[in-house]
Amino acid sequence: MLANLQWYGRIPEIRVALEASDSPFVNRMMIETLFGIPRRSAGRLLGKILEEVAGPRTPRKPGAPIEELLVPMEGVLAWLDEIERGEVHTSERHRRRDVAERLRQLRDRVREARQEQQDPQNAAAAEVRFQYETANKSGVTQG
């Protein structure tokens, strides 16, 4: 996401402006003005910064307008520091790890299914296992 953004080269300038601000919080309008990006992009970026600063499960009122979203100034400055140092953001790192793990699990399941299809005895056993698991999930007991 950060590789081709126009404001990336202006981080020192943005930092100076943020540090000169009297506000302890940053809102969407400040992001829009300082980063020189459109309103909608500023809202998305502010949400991304909040996720990085406070974590991906940050409570927020459902349907709350982005104008009400405030991020602590220290958090935004720390986020800019991470970008300048070239560090991968933790939430992105976690997301990539989770996606990789899910893909590995799916590949394993596909490999097992192919092996079971090749051997008729395994295919029959898989069908019985599937019926048993399906019946147990629905609460039906086979007697």
Buried (B, 14 or more C-beta within 10 A) or exposed (E): EBEEBEBEEBBEEBBEEBEEEEEEBBBBBBBBEBBEBEEEBBBBBBBBBBBBBBEEEEEEEEEEEBEEBBBBBEBBBEBBEBBEEEEEBEEBEEEEEEEEEEEEEEEEEEEEEEEBEEEEEBBEEBEEEEEEEEEEEEEEEEE
